[in-house]
Amino acid sequence: MPKTKAEEPIDYGFVKLPKDLIAEVDAYVGKHGYRSRTEIIKEAIRRLMATYPRDVKPVLEHYNLDQHGVRVLDRSLNPPNGLIVDVYFKPDANNRVLTFCEHDQTERCRHVEFALDLPEVQKIFHEKGWKPK
Ligand SMILES: [Zn+2]
């Protein structure tokens, strides 16, 4: 089994390449510091990937919201799919709104801050005359 320098087994996948392309790659083995066709192909793939922007999705995204609260998708929890976190709004008689994150069991956390910063939530608070506590 192939080993790294640290003697850790590593996984490999396989791709098929046309023989004429492999012959072109082989012409560079032993030149420019490359010792094998694999080194050249890995370097070529890394350089190609570096030319494209990474498709990074936001860590927090709102999933669903209304006057009762916001469902927040947190991709940092349970990656890669993330975890749905519920943030609740509970207005009192004075229109002061208690916020609560079910996941963190607290009134203030990044999920609550994220929910309160959403323009749709600010619109609901404005229309109802609500103020966060
Ligand atoms: Zn939270």
Residues whose N, C-alpha, C, O or C-beta is under 5 A from the ligand:
A	BS01	ZN	C101 H103 D104 C109 R110 H111 V112
